[in-house]
């Protein structure tokens, strides 16, 4: 039995029901655009079938035919092609769906994301249909339906006959009404725009008019399948739209308390996957390692540590890089304004506490000397512009002194620390480089150490120092006498001593090695980084890897009754029909922005996520094919966005604002790929 009905709406849906001998029904929907509703079209009935009068044939030029969810094209000559077949007929027929978008002034970010979304099959079906009946104009979280209406009109224009580019000004005006951050003509992020658009469309089209309050039960010891389904159904009770139907999946999130091992499992919805690039999972940090043995010069070392690692990871990396001996340990400190600002001695502290513009030093100290007095030497010199006549310079040097030190001990420790900075003399030039540290001054110090007691008379010490040698003072500016003990406050973990460098000593020692410290990370603005390559699967594995929460994102443990830096593990539990993958190419900090040009090798025809699904009982297909890419070329602030879209029969087109042109399938894999759009492949 064949039946066909015509609607009175402008877009005339035709429903055909074909009944087979086994009574199975196949529902076919026909969506025709451009049909006149003026009454020129007449209908005639033959039995149970209604046919349109032939006079209607001249009132439309083309349209969309949807058969069991796939899109077909009706051409002006009446012929019908599948969407994939019709893409190959572009030159012959002026194919639908290949219109560009005019650039209104740095709106390429918006054009790129829109072209990817308006070529998403189920989204096209939906907005070419009667989507207005699902507009939710009363949703307080939505935009009174205005955003969905503006997007729907724009999509219909892009799928209408003709090849002239579309001006998206009407859509952008609605966009900035509800998202003023996109106003003006500055460049923005296509992923941020896409995230806002998907969320806005969902709320404008949410079929739930009144969202009920849902209180989730504790997972307890129930099976994950039961808890996950409970979470998903609770989510659907409040969120039900075409965006949820097509674009939303579900995570399983595990939190483990590091103290009591309390386990918390939740199941959260997601709209897209935000995948880090492996180079962003490791952080490059430059730390200056300073020896205290009186032999080696300070050495800046660049090491790589996990981006979410701890101070323990940094110390381990530095220990390997500087060949730390078994009898040595590293004391890490932050230097600010030529003084030690703080010691970083808690191995569990996150390295997120260390900023890229911080100056960090690591002192090599003898292991087991921790109970000794830690002395910080801050360097000062004469400064005419300074009110007190002296100013700090360079970075501090540290030493550990046993017992109650006297002024002589302080002097000897300081001379040992600065020995590597001693400039070679003409007499030293006759020695080999390996013997350079055994300078005359060093020999004199050694002899002096053997012949004098630690606390000789003040006059004897001054005879050795001479009138222009170093002077030492405490915080309160009281001068340290060589023959007197140094008072060490019991409440202080360290003793800060100011060492005054006379002009004569600045000439004798190479103080440039005590100059400015390198920052933790200094971006090379004009140096191109070597190209990197990584697979999309490696990015996914980095995303799913267990890691501790950041200090600003602590978890309240119900067992410990306090916030803890718990370990978090994400798993994929439920996959959406359309999988949007966002590659984190941009990193932002307080002072700089950076873009990674890493080449990501992503599958085109077979993205297989079977091995990454935690829900082993799921029967949903886990294979995807790529159909669109949002690209970003160039650097920050001056970049440009385009889109690659698949048009069937292995034909790809590039959408560069107004320009639309075919490209080779081999050319779609570039380091500019930013947001990837995959559609699920039905099970065979």
C-alpha positions as CSV (number, residue, x, y, z in Angstrom):
1,X,0.0,0.0,0.0
2,X,1.3,3.5,-0.9
3,X,-0.1,6.6,0.6
4,X,1.1,10.2,0.2
5,X,-0.1,13.4,1.9
6,X,0.6,17.1,1.3
7,X,0.8,19.8,4.0
8,X,-0.5,23.3,3.7
9,X,2.7,24.7,5.1
10,X,5.2,26.6,2.9
11,X,7.6,23.7,3.2
12,X,5.5,20.9,2.1
13,X,6.4,17.6,3.8
14,X,5.3,14.5,1.9
15,X,5.0,11.3,3.9
16,X,5.0,8.0,2.0
17,X,4.3,4.8,3.8
18,X,5.2,1.6,1.9
19,X,3.8,-1.6,3.3
20,X,5.7,-4.8,2.5
21,X,4.2,-8.3,2.5
22,X,5.6,-8.9,6.0
23,X,3.7,-5.9,7.2
24,X,7.0,-3.9,7.9
25,X,6.6,-0.2,7.3
26,X,9.2,2.1,5.9
27,X,8.6,5.8,6.6
28,X,9.9,8.2,3.8
29,X,9.8,11.9,4.3
30,X,9.9,14.4,1.4
31,X,10.9,18.0,2.2
32,X,10.2,20.3,-0.8
33,X,11.4,23.9,-0.7
34,X,10.0,26.8,-2.8
35,X,6.6,25.4,-3.4
36,X,4.0,28.2,-3.8
37,X,1.2,28.3,-1.3
38,X,-0.9,30.6,-3.4
39,X,-3.4,28.0,-4.5
40,X,-2.0,27.5,-7.9
41,X,-1.1,24.0,-7.0
42,X,-4.1,21.7,-7.1
43,X,-4.4,18.2,-5.7
44,X,-6.2,15.2,-7.2
45,X,-7.0,12.0,-5.4
46,X,-6.8,8.5,-6.8
47,X,-7.9,6.0,-4.2
48,X,-5.7,6.5,-1.2
49,X,-3.1,8.5,-3.0
50,X,-3.0,12.3,-3.4
51,X,-1.0,13.7,-6.3
52,X,0.0,17.3,-6.8
53,X,-1.3,18.9,-10.0
54,X,1.2,19.3,-12.8
55,X,0.7,23.0,-12.7
56,X,2.8,23.0,-9.5
57,X,5.9,21.9,-11.5
58,X,6.7,25.4,-12.5
59,X,6.6,26.9,-9.0
60,X,9.9,25.5,-7.6
61,X,13.4,25.0,-8.8
62,X,15.0,22.6,-6.4
63,X,14.5,21.1,-2.9
64,X,15.6,18.6,-0.3
65,X,14.3,15.0,-0.1
66,X,14.9,13.1,3.2
67,X,14.8,9.3,2.9
68,X,15.1,7.5,6.2
69,X,17.4,10.3,7.5
70,X,19.6,10.6,4.5
71,X,19.5,13.8,2.4
72,X,18.5,13.8,-1.3
73,X,18.4,16.7,-3.7
74,X,15.6,17.5,-6.1
75,X,17.0,19.3,-9.1
76,X,15.0,21.8,-11.3
77,X,14.5,19.2,-14.0
78,X,12.8,16.9,-11.5
79,X,15.6,14.5,-11.2
80,X,16.5,13.3,-7.7
81,X,20.1,12.6,-6.5
82,X,21.4,11.4,-3.2
83,X,23.4,14.1,-1.3
84,X,26.7,12.4,-2.0
85,X,25.8,11.9,-5.6
86,X,24.6,15.4,-6.1
87,X,27.9,16.8,-4.8
88,X,29.6,15.4,-7.9
89,X,27.1,17.3,-10.1
90,X,28.2,20.8,-8.9
91,X,29.4,22.0,-12.3
92,X,26.3,20.6,-14.1
93,X,23.5,21.7,-11.8
94,X,24.8,24.4,-9.4
95,X,24.8,22.1,-6.4
96,X,23.1,23.1,-3.1
97,X,25.2,23.5,0.1
98,X,28.3,25.1,-1.5
99,X,27.7,28.7,-0.7
100,X,30.3,30.9,1.1
101,X,29.7,33.4,3.9
102,X,30.8,37.0,3.5
103,X,33.4,38.3,6.0
104,X,31.9,41.2,7.9
105,X,35.3,42.1,9.3
106,X,37.4,39.4,11.2
107,X,34.4,37.1,11.2
108,X,36.2,34.2,9.6
109,X,36.1,32.4,13.0
110,X,32.3,32.5,12.9
111,X,32.1,31.5,9.2
112,X,34.4,28.5,9.7
113,X,32.4,27.0,12.6
114,X,29.1,27.7,10.9
115,X,30.1,25.9,7.7
116,X,31.1,22.8,9.7
117,X,27.8,22.9,11.6
118,X,25.5,23.5,8.6
119,X,27.0,20.5,6.9
120,X,26.2,18.2,9.9
121,X,23.6,15.7,8.4
122,X,21.1,15.5,11.3
123,X,21.4,19.3,11.9
124,X,20.6,20.0,8.2
125,X,17.6,17.6,8.3
126,X,16.3,19.3,11.4
127,X,16.5,22.9,10.4
128,X,15.2,22.2,6.9
129,X,12.2,20.7,8.6
130,X,9.6,22.3,10.8
131,X,12.0,23.2,13.6
132,X,9.9,26.2,14.7
133,X,7.5,24.1,16.5
134,X,10.2,23.2,19.1
135,X,11.3,26.8,19.7
136,X,11.4,27.3,23.5
137,X,10.9,31.1,24.0
138,X,10.3,30.9,27.7
139,X,13.5,29.1,28.7
140,X,15.3,31.4,31.1
141,X,18.6,29.8,30.1
142,X,17.9,30.4,26.4
143,X,17.7,33.4,24.0
144,X,13.9,33.5,23.7
145,X,14.4,31.3,20.6
146,X,15.9,34.2,18.6
147,X,19.3,32.5,18.2
148,X,17.8,29.3,16.9
149,X,15.5,31.2,14.5
150,X,18.5,33.3,13.2
151,X,20.6,30.2,12.7
152,X,17.8,28.3,11.0
153,X,17.2,31.1,8.5
154,X,20.9,31.2,7.8
155,X,21.2,27.5,7.3
156,X,18.2,27.6,4.9
157,X,19.8,30.3,2.9
158,X,23.0,28.4,2.6
159,X,21.1,25.3,1.3
160,X,18.9,27.3,-1.1
161,X,19.6,27.3,-4.9
162,X,22.3,29.7,-6.2
163,X,26.0,30.2,-5.6
164,X,26.2,33.8,-4.4
165,X,27.8,34.2,-0.9
166,X,25.4,34.8,2.0
167,X,25.7,37.9,4.2
168,X,25.5,36.7,7.8
169,X,24.9,40.1,9.3
170,X,21.4,39.3,10.6
171,X,22.7,36.2,12.4
172,X,25.7,38.1,13.9
173,X,23.4,40.9,15.2
174,X,21.4,38.2,17.1
175,X,24.6,36.6,18.3
176,X,26.1,39.7,19.8
177,X,22.7,40.6,21.4
178,X,23.2,37.6,23.7
179,X,27.0,37.2,23.5
180,X,28.5,40.7,23.6
181,X,32.0,39.2,23.7
182,X,31.6,38.6,20.0
183,X,30.7,42.2,19.2
184,X,32.9,44.5,17.1
185,X,35.4,43.3,14.5
186,X,38.1,41.6,16.6
187,X,39.2,38.1,15.9
188,X,37.8,35.4,18.1
189,X,38.2,31.7,18.7
190,X,36.1,29.5,16.5
191,X,35.9,26.8,19.2
192,X,34.6,29.3,21.8
193,X,32.0,30.5,19.3
194,X,31.0,27.0,18.5
195,X,30.6,26.1,22.2
196,X,28.4,29.1,22.8
197,X,26.3,28.4,19.6
198,X,25.7,24.7,20.5
199,X,24.7,25.5,24.0
200,X,22.5,28.4,22.9
201,X,20.8,26.3,20.2
202,X,20.2,23.6,22.8
203,X,18.5,25.9,25.2
204,X,16.4,27.6,22.5
205,X,15.2,24.2,21.3
206,X,14.9,22.5,24.6
207,X,11.7,20.4,24.6
208,X,11.6,20.6,28.4
209,X,9.6,23.7,29.3
210,X,9.9,23.4,33.1
211,X,13.1,21.8,34.3
212,X,12.4,19.6,37.4
213,X,14.8,19.5,40.3
214,X,16.7,16.2,40.4
215,X,18.7,15.0,43.4
216,X,21.2,12.3,42.4
217,X,21.6,9.3,44.5
218,X,24.9,8.1,45.7
219,X,26.5,5.4,43.5
220,X,27.3,3.3,46.6
221,X,28.2,-0.2,45.4
222,X,25.7,-0.3,42.5
223,X,26.9,-1.4,39.0
224,X,28.3,1.4,36.8
225,X,25.7,0.6,34.1
226,X,22.8,1.2,36.5
227,X,24.3,4.4,37.8
228,X,25.2,5.7,34.4
229,X,21.8,5.1,33.0
230,X,20.2,6.9,36.0
231,X,22.4,9.9,35.5
232,X,21.6,10.0,31.7
233,X,17.9,9.8,32.2
234,X,18.1,12.5,34.9
235,X,19.9,14.6,32.4
236,X,17.3,14.0,29.7
237,X,14.5,15.0,32.0
238,X,16.0,18.5,32.1
239,X,17.7,18.6,28.7
240,X,16.0,17.3,25.5
241,X,16.8,18.9,22.2
242,X,18.3,18.1,18.8
243,X,21.7,19.1,20.1
244,X,21.4,16.6,22.9
245,X,20.1,13.9,20.5
246,X,23.1,14.4,18.1
247,X,26.0,16.0,19.9
248,X,26.0,14.9,23.6
249,X,27.8,11.9,25.1
250,X,28.7,10.9,28.6
251,X,31.9,10.7,30.7
252,X,32.5,8.5,33.7
253,X,34.5,10.5,36.3
254,X,36.4,8.9,39.1
255,X,37.8,10.8,42.1
256,X,40.1,9.2,44.7
257,X,41.0,10.9,47.9
258,X,44.8,10.8,48.4
259,X,44.3,10.5,52.2
260,X,41.5,8.1,52.9
261,X,41.2,6.6,49.4
262,X,37.5,7.5,49.3
263,X,36.2,6.7,45.8
264,X,33.6,8.9,44.1
265,X,32.1,8.0,40.7
266,X,29.8,10.4,38.7
267,X,28.6,10.3,35.1
268,X,28.6,13.7,33.4
269,X,27.4,14.8,29.9
270,X,29.8,16.3,27.4
271,X,29.2,18.3,24.1
272,X,32.7,17.9,22.7
273,X,36.1,16.4,23.6
274,X,38.8,18.8,24.5
275,X,42.1,17.0,23.8
276,X,45.5,18.3,24.9
277,X,48.4,18.0,22.5
278,X,51.1,15.8,24.1
279,X,53.6,18.7,24.0
280,X,51.2,20.5,26.3
281,X,51.1,17.6,28.7
282,X,54.8,18.3,29.4
283,X,56.0,21.6,30.6
284,X,59.4,23.0,29.7
285,X,61.0,24.8,32.7
286,X,64.4,26.6,33.0
287,X,66.0,26.5,36.4
288,X,69.4,27.8,37.4
289,X,71.4,25.2,39.4
290,X,73.9,26.7,41.7
291,X,76.8,24.7,43.2
292,X,78.1,25.4,46.7
293,X,81.4,23.5,46.4
294,X,83.3,26.5,45.2
295,X,84.2,25.0,41.9
296,X,81.4,25.1,39.3
297,X,79.6,28.2,37.9
298,X,75.8,28.5,38.0
299,X,74.2,26.6,35.2
300,X,70.7,27.3,33.7
301,X,69.1,23.9,32.8
302,X,65.9,23.4,30.8
303,X,64.0,20.3,31.8
304,X,60.6,18.9,30.9
305,X,58.1,17.9,33.6
306,X,54.5,16.8,33.5
307,X,52.2,19.7,33.1
308,X,50.2,18.6,36.1
309,X,53.2,17.4,38.0
310,X,54.6,18.2,41.4
311,X,57.7,19.7,42.8
312,X,59.0,16.2,43.2
313,X,58.9,15.7,39.4
314,X,60.9,19.0,38.9
315,X,63.5,18.0,41.5
316,X,63.9,14.5,39.9
317,X,64.3,16.0,36.4
318,X,66.9,18.6,37.7
319,X,68.8,15.8,39.6
320,X,69.3,13.9,36.3
321,X,70.1,17.0,34.3
322,X,72.8,18.2,36.7
323,X,74.2,14.8,37.5
324,X,73.5,15.2,41.2
325,X,75.7,13.0,43.4
326,X,74.3,10.6,46.0
327,X,75.7,12.7,48.8
328,X,74.0,15.8,47.5
329,X,70.5,17.3,47.7
330,X,68.7,20.1,45.9
331,X,67.1,23.1,47.7
332,X,64.7,24.9,45.4
333,X,63.8,28.5,45.9
334,X,62.1,31.4,44.1
335,X,64.2,34.6,43.7
336,X,62.4,38.0,43.6
337,X,64.2,41.3,43.5
338,X,67.6,39.8,44.1
339,X,66.5,38.0,47.3
340,X,65.0,34.6,48.1
341,X,61.3,35.1,48.2
342,X,60.3,31.6,49.3
343,X,61.7,28.1,49.5
344,X,59.8,25.4,47.5
345,X,60.4,22.4,49.7
346,X,57.1,20.5,49.8
347,X,57.5,17.7,47.2
348,X,53.7,17.4,46.9
349,X,53.2,21.0,45.8
350,X,51.9,21.4,42.3
351,X,54.2,23.0,39.8
352,X,51.2,25.0,38.7
353,X,52.2,27.3,41.6
354,X,55.3,28.2,39.5
355,X,54.5,30.8,36.9
356,X,56.3,31.1,33.5
357,X,57.8,34.5,34.5
358,X,59.1,33.3,37.9
359,X,62.9,33.0,38.6
360,X,63.7,29.7,40.2
361,X,67.1,28.5,41.5
362,X,68.2,25.1,42.9
363,X,71.1,25.0,45.3
364,X,73.3,21.8,45.4
365,X,73.9,21.2,49.1
366,X,75.5,18.3,51.0
367,X,73.0,15.7,52.1
368,X,72.6,15.5,55.8
369,X,73.5,19.1,56.5
370,X,69.8,20.1,57.0
371,X,70.2,20.7,60.8
372,X,72.9,23.3,60.1
373,X,72.3,27.0,59.8
374,X,71.3,28.0,56.3
375,X,73.0,31.3,55.4
376,X,71.7,33.4,52.5
377,X,74.2,35.8,51.0
378,X,72.5,38.8,49.3
379,X,74.9,40.9,47.2
380,X,75.0,44.7,47.5
381,X,77.0,47.4,45.9
382,X,77.4,51.2,46.1
383,X,74.6,53.0,44.3
384,X,74.5,56.8,44.1
385,X,70.8,56.9,43.3
386,X,69.9,54.8,46.3
387,X,68.9,56.7,49.5
388,X,70.9,54.2,51.6
389,X,73.8,54.3,49.3
390,X,73.6,50.5,48.5
391,X,71.4,48.3,46.3
392,X,71.0,44.6,45.8
393,X,72.2,42.9,42.6
394,X,72.5,39.4,41.2
395,X,71.0,36.3,42.9
396,X,71.7,35.0,46.4
397,X,74.2,32.3,47.3
398,X,73.6,30.0,50.2
399,X,75.7,27.8,52.5
400,X,75.2,25.7,55.6
401,X,77.3,26.5,58.6
402,X,77.6,24.1,61.6
403,X,77.4,25.3,65.2
404,X,77.2,29.0,66.1
405,X,79.2,30.8,63.3
406,X,81.4,33.7,63.9
407,X,82.2,36.5,61.4
408,X,85.3,34.6,60.2
409,X,83.2,31.5,59.3
410,X,80.8,33.7,57.3
411,X,83.7,35.3,55.4
412,X,85.3,31.9,54.6
413,X,81.9,30.5,53.4
414,X,81.3,33.5,51.2
415,X,84.8,33.4,49.6
416,X,84.3,29.7,48.8
417,X,81.0,30.4,47.1
418,X,82.3,33.2,44.9
419,X,85.5,31.4,44.0
420,X,84.2,30.2,40.6
421,X,83.6,33.9,39.7
422,X,87.2,34.9,40.2
423,X,88.8,36.4,37.1
424,X,92.0,34.8,35.9
425,X,95.2,36.9,36.5
426,X,98.3,37.0,34.3
427,X,100.0,34.6,36.8
428,X,97.0,32.2,36.5
429,X,97.3,32.2,32.7
430,X,100.4,30.0,33.0
431,X,98.3,27.2,34.6
432,X,96.1,24.8,32.8
433,X,92.4,25.4,32.7
434,X,91.7,22.5,35.0
435,X,93.9,24.2,37.7
436,X,92.2,27.6,37.4
437,X,90.3,27.3,40.5
438,X,93.5,27.0,42.5
439,X,94.2,30.7,42.3
440,X,96.6,32.6,44.5
441,X,93.7,34.0,46.4
442,X,92.3,30.5,47.0
443,X,95.7,29.3,48.3
444,X,95.9,32.2,50.6
445,X,92.5,31.4,52.0
446,X,93.5,27.8,52.5
447,X,96.7,28.8,54.4
448,X,94.8,31.3,56.4
449,X,92.2,28.7,57.4
450,X,95.1,26.4,58.6
451,X,97.0,29.0,60.6
452,X,94.2,31.0,62.2
453,X,91.6,29.9,64.6
454,X,87.9,30.5,63.6
455,X,87.6,33.5,65.9
456,X,90.9,35.3,65.8
457,X,91.2,38.9,67.0
458,X,89.4,41.5,65.1
459,X,92.7,43.3,64.3
460,X,94.2,40.2,62.8
461,X,91.2,39.6,60.6
462,X,91.2,43.2,59.4
463,X,94.8,42.9,58.4
464,X,93.9,40.0,56.2
465,X,90.8,41.7,54.7
466,X,92.4,45.1,54.2
467,X,90.4,48.3,54.0
468,X,88.6,47.5,50.7
469,X,87.6,43.9,51.2
470,X,84.0,42.6,51.6
471,X,81.8,43.8,54.4
472,X,79.0,41.8,55.9
473,X,75.9,42.9,57.8
474,X,72.6,41.6,59.0
475,X,69.0,42.7,58.2
476,X,69.2,45.4,60.8
477,X,72.4,46.8,59.1
478,X,74.6,45.9,62.0
479,X,78.0,45.1,60.7
480,X,79.4,41.6,61.3
481,X,82.8,41.6,63.1
482,X,85.2,38.8,62.1
483,X,86.0,37.9,65.7
484,X,82.5,37.9,67.1
485,X,79.8,35.2,66.9
486,X,76.8,35.8,64.7
487,X,73.5,35.8,66.5
488,X,71.1,33.4,64.8
489,X,67.4,33.9,65.7
490,X,65.8,30.6,66.7
491,X,62.6,31.5,65.0
492,X,64.2,32.0,61.6
493,X,64.8,29.0,59.3
494,X,67.6,30.9,57.6
495,X,70.0,33.7,58.2
496,X,70.1,36.5,55.7
497,X,73.5,38.3,55.4
498,X,74.2,41.2,53.1
499,X,77.6,41.1,51.4
500,X,78.9,44.5,50.3
501,X,81.0,44.4,47.1
502,X,83.5,47.3,46.9
503,X,84.5,48.5,43.5
504,X,87.8,46.7,43.8
505,X,86.1,43.3,44.3
506,X,83.7,44.0,41.4
507,X,86.8,44.3,39.2
508,X,88.4,41.2,40.6
509,X,85.4,38.9,40.2
510,X,83.3,38.4,37.1
511,X,80.0,39.5,38.6
512,X,78.2,39.1,35.3
513,X,77.6,35.5,36.3
514,X,75.6,36.8,39.2
515,X,73.4,38.8,36.9
516,X,69.8,38.3,35.9
517,X,68.3,34.9,36.2
518,X,66.4,33.3,33.3
519,X,62.6,33.0,33.7
520,X,61.0,29.6,33.9
521,X,59.7,29.8,30.4
522,X,60.6,32.6,27.9
523,X,58.7,32.2,24.6
524,X,60.8,32.7,21.5
525,X,58.6,35.2,19.6
526,X,60.6,35.1,16.4
527,X,61.9,31.5,16.5
528,X,59.8,28.9,14.9
529,X,59.6,25.7,16.9
530,X,60.5,22.4,15.3
531,X,57.5,20.7,13.8
532,X,56.0,18.0,15.9
533,X,53.7,15.1,15.0
534,X,51.4,13.1,17.1
535,X,48.4,10.8,16.5
536,X,44.9,11.7,17.6
537,X,44.8,8.6,19.7
538,X,47.8,9.8,21.7
539,X,45.9,13.0,22.3
540,X,42.9,11.0,23.5
541,X,45.1,8.9,25.8
542,X,46.6,12.1,27.3
543,X,43.1,13.4,28.0
544,X,42.0,10.1,29.6
545,X,45.1,9.8,31.8
546,X,44.7,9.9,35.6
547,X,46.0,13.2,37.1
548,X,45.7,15.2,40.3
549,X,43.3,18.1,40.5
550,X,44.8,21.6,40.5
551,X,45.2,23.6,43.7
552,X,42.3,25.8,42.6
553,X,40.0,22.9,41.9
554,X,40.2,20.9,45.2
555,X,37.5,18.2,45.9
556,X,35.6,18.1,49.2
557,X,36.0,14.6,50.5
558,X,32.9,13.6,52.4
559,X,34.9,11.1,54.4
560,X,37.8,13.4,55.5
561,X,35.4,16.4,55.8
562,X,37.9,18.6,54.0
563,X,39.1,19.7,50.6
564,X,41.7,17.4,49.0
565,X,43.8,17.4,45.9
566,X,42.2,14.2,44.6
567,X,43.3,12.1,41.7
568,X,40.9,12.3,38.7
569,X,40.3,9.8,35.9
570,X,37.9,10.4,33.0
571,X,36.6,7.6,30.8
572,X,34.3,7.6,27.7
573,X,31.0,6.0,28.6
574,X,28.5,7.0,26.0
575,X,29.4,8.3,22.6
576,X,27.3,10.8,20.6
577,X,26.3,10.4,17.0
578,X,28.3,13.5,16.1
579,X,31.7,13.7,17.8
580,X,33.3,17.1,18.0
581,X,37.0,17.1,18.9
582,X,38.7,20.3,20.0
583,X,42.5,20.3,19.8
584,X,44.0,22.6,22.5
585,X,46.4,24.5,20.3
586,X,46.2,27.7,22.3
587,X,47.5,28.1,25.8
588,X,46.9,31.2,27.9
589,X,48.6,32.6,31.0
590,X,48.5,35.9,32.8
591,X,51.3,37.4,30.6
592,X,51.4,35.5,27.3
593,X,49.5,33.4,24.8
594,X,51.0,30.6,22.8
595,X,49.9,28.5,19.8
596,X,51.2,25.0,19.1
597,X,51.8,24.1,15.5
598,X,51.9,20.4,16.3
599,X,50.7,18.2,13.3
600,X,48.0,15.9,14.5
601,X,47.6,12.7,12.4
602,X,43.9,12.2,12.7
603,X,41.9,9.3,11.0
604,X,39.6,10.3,8.1
605,X,37.7,7.2,7.3
606,X,38.0,5.1,10.4
607,X,38.3,6.6,13.9
608,X,37.9,3.6,16.1
609,X,37.1,4.3,19.7
610,X,36.2,0.7,20.7
611,X,39.2,0.4,23.0
612,X,38.5,3.6,24.8
613,X,34.9,2.9,25.9
614,X,34.6,2.0,29.6
615,X,31.1,0.7,29.1
616,X,31.8,-2.8,27.8
617,X,28.1,-3.6,27.7
618,X,27.4,-0.9,25.2
619,X,26.1,-2.0,21.8
620,X,26.4,1.4,20.1
621,X,28.9,1.6,17.2
622,X,32.3,3.2,18.1
623,X,33.6,3.9,14.6
624,X,33.5,7.4,13.0
625,X,34.3,9.1,9.8
626,X,35.5,12.7,9.4
627,X,33.2,15.1,7.6
628,X,34.4,18.6,8.5
629,X,37.4,20.5,10.0
630,X,37.7,24.1,11.3
631,X,41.2,25.3,10.6
632,X,43.3,28.1,12.1
633,X,46.3,29.4,10.2
634,X,48.9,31.8,11.4
635,X,49.7,33.1,14.9
636,X,47.7,34.7,17.7
637,X,45.9,37.9,16.8
638,X,46.7,37.7,13.1
639,X,45.5,34.3,12.1
640,X,42.8,33.2,9.7
641,X,40.1,30.5,9.9
642,X,38.8,28.3,7.1
643,X,36.8,25.1,6.9
644,X,37.1,21.8,5.1
645,X,33.8,19.9,4.4
646,X,33.3,16.5,2.9
647,X,30.7,16.4,0.0
648,X,30.5,12.7,-0.8
649,X,32.4,10.5,-3.2
650,X,35.6,11.4,-1.4
651,X,35.1,15.0,-2.6
652,X,36.3,17.8,-0.2
653,X,35.7,21.5,-0.4
654,X,37.4,24.4,1.3
655,X,35.2,27.2,2.6
656,X,37.3,30.3,2.9
657,X,34.7,33.0,3.7
658,X,33.1,33.9,0.3
659,X,35.3,31.5,-1.6
660,X,34.3,27.8,-2.0
661,X,36.5,25.5,-4.1
662,X,37.4,21.8,-4.2
663,X,40.5,20.4,-2.7
664,X,42.3,17.1,-2.7
665,X,41.5,14.7,0.1
666,X,45.2,14.3,0.7
667,X,45.4,18.0,1.5
668,X,43.0,18.2,4.5
669,X,45.6,16.9,7.0
670,X,47.5,20.0,8.1
671,X,48.9,21.4,11.3
672,X,46.1,24.0,11.1
673,X,43.4,21.5,12.0
674,X,41.7,22.9,15.1
675,X,38.2,21.5,15.5
676,X,37.4,18.1,14.0
677,X,33.8,16.9,13.2
678,X,33.1,13.1,13.1
679,X,29.9,11.3,12.4
680,X,29.2,7.8,13.6
681,X,29.2,4.9,11.1
682,X,26.1,2.7,11.6
683,X,26.8,-0.9,12.5
684,X,27.0,-3.2,9.5
